[in-house]
């Protein structure tokens, strides 16, 4: 069992950390003739979610995702239709897990850690994206920022997880492929574990917290946490 004075609970980001968003690329290829526009849309989505929280406002991640897709379309002279939005929502709800996810989760469960998810996405009815991806049963609980109305990396979502699980934030480790997510978790006392996915990497700048664990393969990252 994990040492309760160190890490007892592993908190996983979902989109792009566990689930592969590159499966959305065909939609962007069809709409814009360039699948790499996904990498314009997704950062804009994160930007505006964080802007809403900094401004004391809230709307769901799904609504923002649809609105940002329309905005990118306007920027590029493309009309995004309702059926395009419907396709986006369907694809987001059906993203597969990365190949390294199940081995890593299996190892962490066997080591005795509590595993939970914390996502910017609102709750969805069953079958959920994690159920469709075949990894739902690895987790003890699923958390959504929708419950606090503040997007990560605001402190509130991480504190919500700790309060619900009745653990100290120092017992938690946030696993994410977005450095802003590990930074947010570390700001409230969690440890941070960074998994580098395509188009995501660490930021080596003075004053920016470094993750406690870093790897480009989730099973290796899990092993670092287990043996720490």
C-alpha positions in Angstrom: 0.0 0.0 0.0 1.2 3.6 -0.6 2.6 5.5 2.3 -0.3 7.6 3.6 2.3 10.3 4.5 3.1 10.6 0.8 0.8 9.8 -2.1 -2.4 7.8 -1.5 -4.6 9.2 -4.4 -3.8 9.5 -8.1 -6.0 12.1 -9.9 -6.1 11.7 -13.7 -7.0 14.4 -16.2 -9.1 12.7 -19.0 -9.0 14.5 -22.3 -5.7 14.0 -24.1 -4.1 12.5 -20.9 -6.1 9.2 -21.0 -8.2 9.6 -24.1 -6.7 10.2 -27.6 -7.9 13.5 -29.1 -6.1 12.8 -32.3 -9.2 10.7 -33.3 -10.9 14.1 -33.8 -8.5 14.9 -36.7 -10.8 13.6 -39.5 -13.4 16.2 -38.6 -10.9 19.0 -39.0 -9.6 17.5 -42.2 -13.1 17.5 -43.6 -14.0 21.0 -42.4 -10.8 22.8 -43.0 -8.8 20.6 -45.3 -6.1 20.4 -42.6 -6.3 18.0 -39.6 -3.7 20.1 -37.7 -6.4 22.8 -37.2 -7.3 20.6 -34.2 -4.2 22.1 -32.6 -5.7 25.6 -33.2 -9.1 24.7 -31.8 -8.1 22.8 -28.7 -5.7 25.5 -27.2 -8.3 28.1 -28.0 -10.8 26.0 -26.1 -8.5 25.8 -23.1 -7.8 29.6 -23.3 -11.4 30.5 -23.2 -12.3 28.1 -20.4 -9.6 29.6 -18.3 -10.7 33.1 -19.3 -14.2 32.4 -18.1 -12.9 31.3 -14.7 -10.6 34.3 -14.4 -13.6 36.5 -15.2 -15.9 34.9 -12.6 -18.1 33.4 -15.3 -19.1 29.9 -16.3 -20.5 27.9 -19.2 -20.0 24.2 -19.8 -16.9 22.9 -21.6 -19.1 21.3 -24.2 -20.8 24.6 -25.1 -17.4 26.3 -25.2 -16.0 23.5 -27.5 -18.9 24.1 -29.9 -18.6 27.8 -29.8 -14.8 27.8 -30.4 -15.2 25.5 -33.4 -17.6 28.0 -34.9 -15.2 30.8 -34.1 -12.3 29.0 -35.8 -14.6 28.5 -38.8 -15.4 32.2 -39.0 -11.7 33.0 -38.7 -11.0 30.7 -41.7 -14.1 31.6 -43.8 -15.8 28.3 -43.1 -19.4 27.9 -42.0 -19.7 25.3 -39.2 -23.1 23.7 -39.4 -25.1 22.0 -36.7 -24.3 18.6 -38.1 -20.6 19.5 -37.7 -21.2 20.3 -34.1 -23.1 17.0 -33.6 -20.2 15.1 -35.2 -17.7 16.9 -32.8 -19.8 15.9 -29.8 -20.0 12.3 -31.0 -16.3 12.1 -31.6 -15.5 13.7 -28.2 -17.7 11.1 -26.5 -16.1 8.2 -28.2 -12.3 8.8 -28.0 -10.3 5.7 -27.3 -7.8 5.3 -24.5 -4.1 5.5 -25.4 -2.4 2.0 -25.6 -0.3 2.8 -22.4 -3.3 3.6 -20.2 -4.6 0.1 -19.2 -1.2 -1.2 -18.2 -0.5 1.9 -16.1 -3.9 1.8 -14.4 -3.5 -1.9 -13.7 -0.1 -1.3 -12.1 -1.3 1.6 -9.9 -4.4 -0.3 -8.8 -2.3 -3.3 -7.9 0.0 -1.0 -5.8 -3.0 0.1 -3.8 -3.5 3.6 -4.9 -7.0 5.3 -5.0 -7.6 6.3 -8.6 -10.0 9.1 -9.6 -10.5 11.3 -12.6 -10.9 15.1 -12.7 -12.1 16.6 -16.0 -13.1 20.0 -17.3 -15.9 18.2 -19.2 -19.4 18.1 -17.7 -20.8 14.8 -16.5 -22.4 12.7 -19.2 -25.0 9.9 -19.1 -24.0 6.3 -19.4 -22.3 5.0 -21.4 -19.7 7.7 -20.5 -16.6 8.3 -22.6 -14.5 6.3 -20.0 -17.0 3.4 -20.2 -16.8 3.5 -24.0 -13.0 3.5 -23.8 -13.1 0.4 -21.5 -11.3 2.0 -18.5 -14.1 3.2 -16.2 -13.8 0.4 -13.8 -10.3 1.3 -12.8 -11.5 4.4 -11.0 -13.0 4.8 -7.6 -14.6 8.1 -8.4 -15.1 10.6 -11.3 -15.0 14.3 -10.6 -16.1 17.2 -12.9 -15.3 20.9 -12.5 -19.0 21.4 -13.4 -19.6 20.8 -9.7 -17.7 23.9 -8.7 -18.2 26.0 -11.9 -14.4 26.7 -12.2 -12.1 25.3 -14.8 -8.7 23.9 -14.0 -6.1 25.1 -13.1 -8.2 27.2 -10.6 -7.6 25.8 -7.1 -11.2 24.9 -6.5 -11.4 21.7 -8.5 -8.4 20.1 -6.8 -9.6 21.1 -3.4 -13.0 19.7 -4.2 -11.4 16.3 -4.9 -9.5 16.4 -1.6 -12.5 17.4 0.4 -14.8 14.8 -1.1 -12.2 12.0 -0.5 -11.3 13.4 2.9 -7.6 13.5 2.1 -5.0 16.2 2.3 -4.0 17.7 -1.0 -0.4 16.6 -0.1 -1.6 13.0 -0.5 -2.7 13.6 -4.0 -0.8 13.4 -7.3 -2.2 15.0 -10.4 -1.4 13.1 -13.7 -1.9 15.2 -16.8 -0.3 15.9 -20.2 -1.0 19.7 -19.7 1.6 21.5 -17.6 -1.0 24.1 -16.6 -2.9 21.3 -14.9 0.0 19.9 -12.9 1.0 23.5 -12.0 -2.6 24.2 -10.7 -2.5 21.0 -8.6 1.0 21.7 -7.3 -0.2 25.2 -6.3 -2.5 23.7 -3.7 0.0 21.1 -2.4 -0.5 18.1 -4.7 2.4 16.4 -6.5 2.4 16.6 -10.3 3.0 13.9 -12.8 3.5 14.9 -16.4 2.9 12.6 -19.3 4.1 14.0 -22.6 1.5 13.5 -25.4 1.9 14.8 -28.9 2.1 18.7 -28.9 2.5 18.8 -25.1 5.8 19.2 -23.2 7.3 20.7 -20.1 8.1 24.4 -19.8 11.5 25.2 -18.5 11.2 28.7 -17.2 12.4 30.1 -13.9 9.5 30.2 -11.4 7.4 27.6 -13.2 7.0 24.5 -11.0 8.6 21.4 -12.4 6.5 18.2 -12.3 7.6 15.7 -9.6 7.4 12.9 -12.2 7.9 13.1 -16.0 7.7 10.5 -18.8 6.6 10.0 -22.3 5.0 6.6 -21.5 2.3 6.2 -18.9 3.5 2.9 -17.5 6.9 4.4 -16.9 5.3 7.3 -15.2 3.2 4.9 -13.0 6.4 3.0 -12.1 8.0 6.3 -11.0 5.1 7.0 -8.7 5.0 3.5 -7.3 8.7 3.4 -6.5 8.9 7.0 -5.1 
